[in-house]
Amino acid sequence: MCGVCGYFDISKQRKAEKNILEKMANTLIYRGPDSSGYLIKDNLGLGFRRLSLIDLEGGNQPLYNEDKTIFLVCNGEIYNYRELKKQLIQQGHKFRTNTDVEVLIHLYEEYGLDFLNKLNGQFAFVLYDSHKQQLFLARDQMGICPLFYTIVDKFLIFASEIKAILAHPLVKREVDLVGLDQILTFPGLVSPRTMFKNINSLKSGHYINIKDSQVKITEYWDLDYPKIDETKDSQPESYYIEKLQELIIQSVKYRLNADVPVGVYVSGGLDSSLIAAIVNKIHLESDIHSFSIGFTDKDICESKYREILLKKLNFIHHEICFDSHQISAGLMKAIYHSECPVKETYNTASLALSNCANSQNIKAVLTGEGADELFAGYVGYRFEELRNSNLGQNQNDYSLETILEDELRLKVWGDKNIFYEKDLYAYRETKLALYSLELNERFSEFDCLNFELINQEKLQNRHSIHQRSYLDFKLRLSDHLLADHGDRMALANSVEARYPFLDINLVEFTKEIPPFLKLNKFQEKYILKQTARDFLPTQIIDREKFAFHAPGSPYLLKQNIEYINDILSSDLLKKQGYFNPNTIENIKQQYLQDGFRLNLPFDIDLLIIPLTFGIFLQEFQMPELN
């Protein structure tokens, strides 16, 4: 991957300035340490930082077409570029380089804006047609590659990370309170929200088109499960197993393509283990580097399962032993790169993993995110199945709290029977206790449940497993697991993360798999487990699902670290104005008690967001509450 940035005068009156572009691009050097490139054309300025993975000598950007009327900068990979390139050459197009992303220019020439669904990849690109004076920005279907933007004084300012946008002199820094409330309520931010007011994240599967001074945002793909009354007759189980094996193997092959070594993250769980086993089968004679992280706390460490797997693999393995001291040491860097508060500390472990990969000169790694969302892998799917089986027993509950909860679910999800993570109405009281008195008075202004979160139509008349999968995709995967936890933590150390389970062909096929093959008699990821039996030991396949987590804020508090004590001090909290100092102090005292332990990830770590939000305010020099 790489880093892109730039700005465009929608009014067509002003040119970009090279020094501003350089300042923006320099904030992204770690995303692209190998080279830089710039373009000033008409009312557009583009900046680029490159992490060289394919066509190391000839793939520098910006790229352009034969007559230099179309220009491109792209962060990401086009995995099916060879097939596309072959077809385009047959259609008369001429290529200047051997890099994968050059196909985007020629696809645009051939098909206009309709070429996006021909792409199998992870990408965020900016394409400019100088003949039509048209700017086109797009993000991949899954939201793997980030793309942020804001409009200030008729300038569209955009970048791979927000810190590059903040480097533009017109952009002001202000906390988006709706974004903060999203993080408190859900697994993370939900696009288009960010933690910065008026700076947006382009949603996954969307593009921006600017022509004739008109800005239009369009969705070109979404995870659209079949309606219950449109479900096709299921095939034999063997059909789904064979097709899944074929698609996963092809996806892994695509993601091993590079002119530099590619590594693998191995946790010991089903998903990463299956990817590692397939990599081993494809490259049995190659030196593949694998990476994992272990914790000194044996209750949260999966090392015994990794050892079972690694004995069967021909890998050069690297394992990091991680403890709470390393978490506190890496937390500020993690928040700087996440560009938002987080509700768990595992981002620091992800940073350590990518740093280890970088130390071995590995520029890309394969990792297992996406399988839980596609194959009913979280414990919540089992709870949901159990809840649905007992739903009729609760029909006579007419308590006020139940009525208010039903009304809130109907408003947020379009269906009062959809439950996601927690009771929304009851949790509102927790949030109000955490927020300052001033924010309590303003709560209706930024309550994230008052703003659209997802497309409710994609939940209507769908199976409950598909409903939850869609919500996990939108609320957990794109803006958390692939963003602050994935892309940002990997690229902080100049490493690209690749996700075989998020191959577009595989994702589309999972929509055809009957729900009972995903969660079978309360067994999560049933069909994926059957698919893995040709590759993995039964001890890994049949192990109980491990809800992975890293040590939380009680561990950090008990270290008595000066900067953590300062951030959570009553004086600073009162001065900043966002959180209630008395509530935070009471929680601190509870967490500091001898023997106190959170049952993560099931208990809510109420201090981790105030702590990481405080770091966020300091790292980005954000203003106090107005």
C-alpha positions in Angstrom: 0.0 0.0 0.0 0.9 3.6 -0.1 -0.2 7.1 0.9 -2.2 9.5 -1.3 -3.2 13.1 -0.7 -4.2 16.2 -2.5 -6.7 18.9 -3.0 -9.0 20.1 -5.8 -10.6 23.5 -6.4 -14.2 22.7 -7.1 -14.8 26.2 -8.4 -11.9 25.8 -10.9 -10.4 29.1 -10.0 -7.2 28.2 -8.1 -4.1 26.1 -8.6 -2.6 23.8 -6.0 0.7 24.7 -4.3 3.6 22.3 -4.3 4.8 23.2 -0.8 1.3 22.4 0.7 1.3 19.0 -1.2 4.7 18.2 0.2 3.7 19.1 3.7 0.6 16.8 3.4 2.6 13.9 1.9 5.4 14.1 4.4 2.9 13.2 7.2 2.5 9.8 5.4 6.2 8.9 4.8 5.8 5.7 6.9 3.0 4.6 4.5 5.3 5.0 1.6 9.0 5.3 2.5 10.4 4.2 -0.9 9.6 7.2 -3.1 7.4 10.3 -3.6 5.6 11.8 -6.5 3.6 15.0 -7.2 1.3 16.4 -9.9 -0.1 19.9 -10.3 -2.6 20.0 -13.2 -5.4 22.5 -13.8 -7.1 23.0 -10.4 -5.8 19.7 -8.9 -2.8 18.9 -6.8 -1.8 15.3 -6.1 0.8 13.9 -3.6 2.0 10.4 -3.3 4.2 8.3 -1.0 5.1 4.8 -2.3 5.6 1.4 -0.6 7.1 -0.6 -3.5 5.6 -4.1 -3.9 5.1 -4.7 -7.6 7.3 -3.3 -10.5 9.8 -1.9 -8.0 11.6 0.3 -10.6 8.8 1.3 -13.0 5.8 1.7 -10.7 6.2 5.2 -9.4 3.2 7.4 -9.3 1.3 9.5 -10.4 0.7 7.3 -13.5 -0.9 8.5 -16.7 -2.3 7.3 -20.0 -0.7 7.4 -23.5 -1.5 11.0 -24.2 -1.2 12.3 -20.6 -4.8 13.3 -20.2 -5.7 10.9 -17.4 -3.7 10.8 -14.2 -3.8 8.4 -11.2 -2.6 7.9 -7.7 -3.6 4.7 -6.0 -3.1 3.2 -2.6 -3.6 -0.6 -2.7 -3.5 -3.6 -4.9 -5.5 -4.9 -7.9 -5.2 -8.7 -7.6 -6.8 -9.6 -10.9 -4.7 -7.1 -12.9 -3.1 -9.7 -15.1 -6.4 -10.9 -16.5 -7.6 -7.3 -16.9 -4.4 -6.2 -18.5 -4.5 -9.0 -21.0 -8.0 -8.1 -22.0 -7.2 -4.4 -22.3 -4.1 -5.0 -24.5 -6.4 -7.0 -26.8 -8.6 -4.0 -26.9 -5.7 -1.8 -28.1 -4.5 -0.2 -24.9 -0.7 0.3 -24.3 0.9 0.0 -20.9 3.9 1.9 -19.7 4.7 -0.1 -16.6 4.3 -3.6 -15.1 2.6 -2.3 -12.0 -0.8 -3.6 -11.1 -2.7 -0.3 -10.7 -2.1 1.0 -14.2 -5.1 -1.1 -15.3 -7.3 1.5 -13.6 -6.4 4.2 -16.1 -7.2 2.0 -19.1 -10.3 0.5 -17.6 -11.6 4.0 -17.1 -10.8 4.8 -20.7 -12.7 1.7 -21.9 -15.7 1.7 -19.5 -15.9 5.1 -17.9 -17.1 5.0 -14.2 -18.6 1.5 -14.6 -15.3 -0.4 -14.2 -15.2 -0.7 -10.4 -17.0 -4.0 -10.2 -14.5 -5.5 -12.5 -11.9 -5.1 -9.8 -10.7 -7.7 -7.3 -8.5 -5.9 -4.9 -8.0 -3.5 -2.0 -7.8 0.1 -3.2 -8.4 3.8 -2.7 -7.5 5.8 -5.7 -7.8 9.3 -7.2 -8.2 9.6 -11.0 -8.3 12.8 -12.9 -9.5 13.2 -16.5 -8.1 16.5 -17.6 -10.0 16.5 -20.9 -13.3 16.3 -19.1 -12.0 18.1 -16.0 -13.5 15.3 -13.9 -12.1 14.0 -10.6 -13.0 10.5 -9.5 -12.1 9.1 -6.1 -13.1 5.5 -5.1 -12.7 3.0 -2.2 -12.7 -0.8 -2.4 -15.8 -2.8 -1.7 -14.7 -3.9 1.8 -13.2 -0.7 3.0 -9.7 -2.1 3.4 -7.9 1.0 2.1 -8.8 4.3 3.7 -9.8 7.5 2.0 -10.7 10.7 3.9 -11.9 14.0 2.7 -13.3 17.4 3.6 -14.6 20.4 1.7 -13.4 23.8 2.9 -13.7 27.1 0.9 -14.7 25.1 -2.2 -11.6 22.9 -2.0 -12.0 19.2 -1.8 -9.1 18.0 0.4 -8.4 14.3 0.6 -5.8 11.8 1.9 -5.2 8.3 3.0 -5.0 9.5 6.6 -6.5 12.4 8.4 -3.2 13.8 9.6 -2.4 14.7 6.0 -5.6 16.6 5.7 -4.8 18.5 8.9 -1.6 19.6 7.3 -3.5 21.8 4.8 -3.7 25.3 6.2 -7.5 25.7 5.6 -8.4 22.7 7.8 -9.4 23.3 11.4 -9.3 20.8 14.3 -12.4 20.1 16.2 -13.7 17.0 17.9 -16.7 15.3 16.3 -18.9 14.4 19.3 -21.0 12.0 17.2 -17.9 10.1 16.4 -17.0 9.9 20.1 -20.4 8.6 20.9 -20.1 6.0 18.1 -17.0 4.7 19.7 -18.6 4.5 23.1 -21.6 2.7 21.7 -20.3 0.4 19.0 -17.0 -1.5 18.2 -15.6 1.7 16.6 -16.3 4.6 14.3 -18.9 4.1 11.5 -18.1 5.8 8.1 -18.6 8.5 7.1 -17.9 9.7 10.7 -14.4 10.3 12.0 -13.2 11.9 15.2 -12.7 15.2 13.4 -15.7 17.4 12.8 -16.3 18.0 9.0 -13.7 15.4 8.0 -15.3 12.4 6.5 -14.4 8.8 5.7 -15.5 7.7 2.3 -17.7 4.6 2.9 -16.6 1.3 1.6 -18.0 0.5 -1.8 -18.5 4.2 -2.6 -17.0 6.7 -5.0 -16.9 10.5 -5.3 -17.3 12.1 -8.8 -16.7 15.8 -9.3 -17.7 17.3 -12.7 -18.9 20.7 -13.6 -18.4 21.8 -10.0 -20.9 19.2 -8.8 -19.9 16.7 -6.1 -21.7 13.4 -6.2 -21.2 10.4 -3.9 -22.4 7.1 -5.2 -22.6 3.5 -3.8 -21.4 0.9 -6.3 -21.4 -2.2 -4.0 -22.8 -3.4 -0.7 -23.1 -6.7 1.2 -26.6 -7.5 0.1 -27.8 -10.9 1.5 -30.8 -12.6 -0.1 -34.2 -12.0 1.4 -35.8 -14.9 3.2 -38.4 -15.4 0.4 -35.7 -15.2 -2.3 -33.3 -17.8 -0.9 -32.3 -20.4 -3.4 -32.5 -24.1 -2.7 -29.3 -25.2 -1.0 -26.7 -27.5 -2.6 -25.2 -30.5 -0.9 -22.7 -29.6 1.9 -19.9 -31.0 -0.3 -20.6 -28.3 -2.9 -20.0 -25.4 -0.5 -16.8 -27.1 0.9 -15.3 -27.6 -2.6 -16.2 -24.1 -3.8 -14.9 -22.5 -0.6 -11.6 -24.4 -0.9 -11.2 -23.3 -4.5 -12.0 -19.6 -3.7 -9.8 -19.4 -0.6 -6.8 -21.0 -2.4 -7.2 -18.6 -5.3 -7.5 -15.7 -2.9 -4.3 -16.6 -1.1 -2.5 -17.0 -4.5 -3.6 -13.5 -5.5 -2.3 -12.1 -2.2 1.0 -13.7 -2.4 1.7 -11.9 -5.6 4.5 -9.3 -5.1 8.1 -8.6 -6.2 9.1 -8.6 -2.5 8.7 -11.3 0.2 5.2 -11.7 1.7 4.7 -13.0 5.3 1.8 -14.4 7.3 0.3 -13.5 10.7 -0.4 -16.7 12.7 -2.5 -16.5 15.9 -3.4 -20.1 16.5 -7.0 -19.6 15.6 -8.9 -21.2 12.8 -8.8 -18.3 10.3 -5.1 -17.4 10.3 -4.1 -21.1 10.6 -6.1 -22.0 7.5 -4.4 -19.2 5.5 -1.0 -20.2 6.8 -1.6 -23.9 5.9 -2.6 -22.9 2.3 0.4 -20.6 2.0 2.6 -23.5 3.1 1.0 -25.8 0.5 1.4 -23.3 -2.3 5.0 -22.3 -1.4 6.3 -25.4 0.2 9.9 -24.8 -0.9 10.0 -21.0 -0.3 11.2 -19.2 2.8 8.0 -17.8 4.3 8.2 -15.7 7.4 5.4 -15.9 9.9 4.7 -13.7 12.9 2.7 -14.1 16.1 2.3 -12.4 19.5 2.1 -14.1 22.9 1.2 -12.7 26.2 2.8 -13.3 29.6 -0.8 -13.7 30.9 -1.4 -17.4 30.0 -5.2 -16.9 30.2 -5.1 -14.9 27.0 -2.3 -16.6 25.1 -2.9 -19.0 22.3 0.7 -20.3 21.9 -0.1 -24.0 22.5 -2.3 -24.0 19.4 0.3 -22.1 17.3 2.9 -24.7 18.2 0.7 -27.5 17.0 0.3 -25.7 13.6 3.9 -24.5 13.2 5.3 -28.0 13.6 3.5 -28.8 10.3 4.7 -25.7 8.4 7.9 -24.9 6.7 8.0 -21.3 8.0 10.6 -19.1 9.5 8.7 -18.1 12.6 9.0 -15.0 14.8 7.1 -14.7 18.1 6.9 -11.6 20.3 6.2 -11.9 24.0 4.0 -9.0 25.1 3.1 -7.7 28.5 1.2 -4.7 29.9 4.4 -2.6 30.2 4.8 -2.8 26.4 1.2 -1.8 26.0 1.6 1.3 28.0 4.8 2.2 26.2 3.2 1.8 22.8 -0.3 3.3 23.5 0.5 6.9 22.4 2.0 5.8 19.1 -1.0 3.5 18.5 -3.5 6.3 19.1 -1.5 8.7 16.8 -1.7 6.2 14.0 -5.3 5.1 14.7 -6.4 8.8 14.6 -9.1 7.9 17.1 -9.7 6.6 20.7 -10.0 2.8 21.0 -11.9 0.5 23.3 -9.2 -2.1 23.6 -5.4 -2.1 23.8 -4.7 -4.7 21.2 -3.6 -2.1 18.7 -0.3 -1.9 20.5 0.2 -5.6 19.9 -0.6 -5.1 16.2 2.0 -2.3 16.1 4.6 -4.7 17.6 3.7 -7.4 15.0 4.2 -5.0 12.0 7.4 -3.7 13.5 8.7 -7.3 13.7 7.7 -7.9 10.1 9.4 -4.7 9.0 12.6 -5.8 10.9 12.7 -8.9 8.7 12.2 -6.8 5.5 8.7 -8.1 5.0 6.5 -5.5 3.2 3.2 -7.4 3.1 1.5 -9.9 5.4 -1.6 -12.1 5.0 -4.0 -12.0 7.9 -7.3 -13.6 8.8 -9.8 -10.8 9.4 -13.2 -11.1 7.8 -14.0 -14.8 8.5 -15.9 -14.1 11.7 -18.2 -11.7 10.0 -18.9 -13.9 7.0 -19.2 -17.3 8.8 -20.9 -16.4 12.1 -17.8 -16.6 14.1 -18.5 -14.5 17.1 -20.2 -15.7 20.2 -22.9 -13.2 19.6 -24.3 -15.3 16.7 -24.9 -18.2 19.2 -26.5 -15.8 21.7 -28.7 -14.5 18.9 -29.8 -17.9 17.9 -30.6 -18.7 21.5 -32.4 -15.4 21.9 -34.5 -16.1 18.8 -35.5 -19.5 20.1 -36.8 -17.9 23.3 -38.3 -14.8 21.6 -41.9 -15.9 22.0 -41.5 -16.2 25.8 -40.9 -12.5 26.1 -43.8 -11.2 24.1 -45.8 -10.3 27.3 -43.1 -8.0 28.7 -44.7 -4.6 28.7 -42.3 -2.8 31.1 -41.5 0.8 30.2 -37.8 0.0 29.7 -38.7 -2.8 27.2 -41.1 -0.5 25.3 -38.4 2.2 25.1 -35.8 -0.3 24.0 -38.1 -1.6 21.3 -38.7 1.9 20.1 -35.0 2.6 19.9 -34.2 -0.6 18.0 -37.0 0.2 15.6 -35.5 3.6 15.0 -31.9 2.4 14.6 -32.3 -0.9 12.9 -35.8 -0.7 11.5 -36.8 -3.8 13.4 -37.4 -4.0 17.2 -36.3 -7.7 17.3 -32.8 -6.9 16.1 -30.3 -7.0 19.1 -26.7 -6.0 18.5 -24.1 -6.2 21.3 -26.1 -4.5 24.1 -29.4 -3.0 25.1 -29.2 0.5 23.6 -31.6 2.2 26.0 -30.0 0.9 29.1 -26.5 1.7 27.9 -27.5 5.3 27.3 -27.5 5.8 31.1 -23.9 4.5 31.2 -22.8 7.0 28.6 -24.5 9.9 30.3 -22.7 9.0 33.6 -19.4 9.1 31.7 -20.0 12.4 29.9 -19.5 15.7 31.6 -22.5 17.7 32.8 -22.3 20.1 29.8 -22.4 17.1 27.4 -25.3 15.7 29.3 -27.2 18.9 28.5 -26.2 18.7 24.8 -26.6 14.9 24.4 -29.4 15.0 21.9 -27.2 17.0 19.6 -24.6 14.3 19.2 -26.4 11.0 20.3 -25.1 8.8 17.5 -28.5 6.9 17.5 -30.1 10.1 16.1 -28.0 9.8 13.0 -28.2 7.2 10.2 -25.8 4.3 10.8 -26.6 1.6 8.2 -28.9 1.0 5.3 -31.9 -0.5 7.1 -33.3 -2.0 3.9 -30.4 -4.5 3.9 -31.7 -5.9 7.2 -35.3 -6.2 6.3 -36.7 -9.7 5.6 -33.2 -11.3 6.1 -32.2 -14.2 8.2 -31.0 -13.2 11.7 -27.5 -14.5 10.9 -27.4 -12.4 7.8 -28.7 -9.4 9.7 -25.9 -9.7 12.3 -23.3 -10.4 9.6 -24.3 -7.2 7.8 -24.1 -5.2 11.1 -20.7 -6.7 11.9 -19.5 -5.8 8.4 -20.6 -2.2 8.8 -20.1 -1.5 12.5 -17.1 -3.7 13.4 -15.1 -4.7 10.3 -14.6 -1.7 8.0 -13.8 1.1 10.4 -12.3 -0.8 13.3 -10.7 -4.2 12.4 -9.6 -3.1 8.9 -8.9 0.5 9.9 -7.5 1.6 13.3 -6.6 -2.1 14.1 -5.5 -3.2 10.6 -4.4 -0.7 8.0 -3.1 2.0 10.4 -1.2 -0.4 12.7 0.5 -2.2 9.7 1.4 0.8 7.7 2.7 2.6 10.7 5.7 0.3 10.2 5.5 0.3 6.4 3.8 -3.1 6.1 0.8 -3.8 4.0 -2.0 -6.1 5.4 -3.8 -8.4 3.0 -7.0 -10.2 3.8 -7.7 -13.5 1.8 -11.2 -13.9 3.4 -12.2 -10.5 2.0 -11.7 -11.4 -1.7 -14.7 -10.1 -3.5 -15.4 -13.4 -5.2 -15.3 -15.3 -1.9 -17.5 -12.7 -0.2 -20.1 -12.9 -3.0 -20.1 -16.7 -2.7 -20.7 -16.6 1.1 -24.0 -14.9 0.4 -25.2 -18.1 -1.2 -24.2 -20.3 1.7 -27.3 -21.2 3.8 -27.2 -19.8 7.3 -27.5 -23.2 8.9 -24.1 -24.1 7.4 -22.5 -21.1 9.0 -24.0 -21.7 12.5 -24.9 -25.3 12.8 -26.4 -26.5 16.1 -24.7 -23.5 17.9 -21.3 -24.4 16.3 -19.9 -21.2 14.8 -18.1 -21.2 11.4 -19.3 -24.8 10.7 -18.8 -24.8 7.0 -15.4 -23.1 7.2 -14.3 -25.7 9.7 -15.3 -28.5 7.3 -13.4 -26.7 4.6 -10.3 -26.6 6.8 -10.2 -30.3 7.5 -8.0 -31.0 4.5 -5.5 -28.5 5.8 -5.4 -28.3 9.6 -5.1 -30.6 12.6 -8.4 -31.3 14.4 -7.1 -29.7 17.6 -7.2 -26.3 15.9 -10.5 -26.9 14.0 -12.5 -28.3 16.9 -11.1 -26.0 19.7 -13.5 -23.8 21.6 -13.8 -20.3 20.1 -11.3 -18.0 21.7 -12.5 -14.4 22.2 -9.2 -12.7 21.8 -8.4 -9.6 23.8 -5.4 -7.8 25.3 -5.0 -6.6 28.9 -7.3 -3.6 29.6 -7.1 -0.4 31.6 -6.9 -2.0 35.1 -3.5 -3.4 34.1 -2.4 0.0 33.0 -3.6 1.8 36.1 -1.8 -0.6 38.4 1.5 0.3 36.8 1.2 3.8 38.2 2.5 5.4 35.0 2.8 9.2 35.2 1.3 10.0 31.8 -1.7 7.7 32.4 -2.3 9.2 35.8 -2.1 12.7 34.3 -4.6 12.0 31.5 -7.1 10.5 33.9 -6.6 13.2 36.5 -9.7 15.1 37.6 -8.1 18.5 37.0 -7.3 17.7 33.3 -10.7 16.0 32.7 -12.5 19.1 34.1 -10.4 21.4 32.0 -11.0 19.5 28.8 -14.8 19.3 29.5 -15.7 16.0 27.8 -15.9 13.4 30.6 -17.2 13.6 34.2 -14.2 13.7 36.6 -16.2 12.2 39.5 -17.4 9.2 37.5 -13.9 8.5 36.1 -12.3 8.7 39.6 -14.9 6.3 41.0 -14.2 3.8 38.2 -10.4 4.2 38.8 -10.7 3.3 42.4 -12.8 0.3 41.6 -10.2 -0.9 39.0 -7.3 -0.4 41.4 -8.7 -2.7 44.0 -6.7 -5.8 44.8 -7.9 -8.8 42.8 -10.1 -6.7 40.5 -10.3 -8.2 37.0 -12.4 -7.4 34.0 -13.9 -10.4 32.1 -12.8 -9.2 28.7 -14.1 -9.0 26.1 -17.5 -9.5 27.7 -17.2 -6.8 30.4 -17.0 -3.2 29.2 -13.7 -1.5 30.0 -15.2 1.9 30.9 -11.9 3.7 31.3 -10.1 2.7 28.1 -12.0 5.2 26.0 -11.5 8.2 28.3 -7.9 7.3 28.5 -7.3 6.9 24.8 -9.5 9.9 24.1 -7.2 11.9 26.3 -4.2 10.7 24.4 -6.0 11.5 21.1 -6.6 15.1 22.3 -2.9 15.5 23.1 -1.5 13.8 20.1 -3.6 15.9 17.7 -3.6 19.1 19.7 -7.4 19.1 19.8 -9.2 22.0 21.4 -11.0 21.8 24.7 -14.8 21.6 24.7 -16.4 24.9 23.5 
